[in-house]
């Protein structure tokens, strides 16, 4: 904004103002700011090497299980008119699997939990229906 005002004054015939000299930063009674710490290239490597191994998840099997079509319909409470379920059934091919999934309790506490049924083909999720979300 100040630059615009200077240009307008100059265009109106006023002489451009001399640039103001830069002032040195004022040091308060605490003194100058401390220098940032030196970077340690091996710190991350050492931290990862000494980090504890991830704990096994005892609830993993309870949160993921393979379903039959009948079990999935019971899980979804899917009436025959459910459009998403109809689309999933139509997308199924021989060799595909239906899996029920549920987020760990920590994710539910963090308001990021999900529960539902997934269609898995060759180890990759093709389609999923979320039945509970927070």
N, C-alpha and C positions, 0 to 999 in steps of 0.2 A: 504494500500500500504506500509506503514512504517513497519507494522508487517511482511509483506512478505519479505521486504529487511532485517530485523533483522534475520529472519529464514534462509535466504540464506547465510548471513554472518556467522551465527553460524554453518551451515552445511559445510561451507568452512573451518572451523577450528578457526574462530575468536571467542573470548569469548563474550558471550551475554552481551549487554550493561545493566547497572543497570537501573532499572526503574526510571524515573524522578519523584521527589516528586510533589505532587499536590500543585499548587499555590492557595492561597486564592483569591477570586474574588477581583479585584481592584475596590475600591469605587471612583467614580468621585466626583466632588465638589458638586453634588446634594445630596449626602448621599446615604444610602441604599434604596433599592426599598421599597415602602410602602407595608404593609401586605395586602393580599386580604381581602375584606369585609367579615364579618361573614354571613353565610347563614341564612336566615330567613325562617323557614319551613312554616309559615302561609302567606307569602307574596303573593304567587300565588293564594291561596284560597281567600284572601282579594281582590286581583285585579279582579278575576273572579266575585266575589260577587258584586263589585261596577261597573263592566263594563256595559255600556249601552246595552239595549236589541237590538237585530238586528232589523233593520227597515224593514217593509214590502216592498216587491218588486212590485211596481205598474205595471211594464212591463211584469211580469211573464206570464200572460195569453196571451199577444201578442206574446211572444216568444215560447209558447208551445200550440199547438192546434191539435185536433184530425182530421184526414183526411179520406176521402173515397178513394177508389182505383183510381177513376177518378181524384180527386183533387191531389192525390199523383203523378199521371202521368203528370198532368199539372205543378206541383211544380218541378218535376224532369226534365221536358221537355223530358220525356223518350220515345224514339221511341220503337217500338216493338222489335228491335234488341238489346236493352241495356242488357248486360249479368247480371249485378248486380241486375237490376230490375227484370229480369226473375227469378234469384235465390231467391229473396225476395218473389216474388209471389208464387213460388213453395214451399217455407218454411211456408207459411201462413196456419194456421189451423182455424177451427171455434172458435170464441171467441177472436182471435187476433185483435190487433188494430194498425193502422198506425198513427204515431204522427209526425208532423213537429216540429223541434226544432231550436233554434237560441241562441247563447251565448249572455250574456249581453254586453252592450256597453263597459264596463270597460275591458272585455276580448279582445274585438276587438282592443281597444287602446293599450293593452299590447301585441298585435300580437299573441293572442292565441284564436281567435274567430273561431267558427264552426257553420255551418248551414246545415241542411239536413232533412232526413226522417228516422224514426226508426220504426222497427217492435217490438211491445211490447206484451208479453205473460205473463199473471198472474202477471203483475206489474214489470216484468224484461225485459230489452232490449235483444232481441234475435239477431237482425241484424240491421245495420244502413248503410245508404248511405250518405256520406258527399258530399254536393253539392257546398259548399263554405268554404274555409279555408284560414286563413292568418297567 
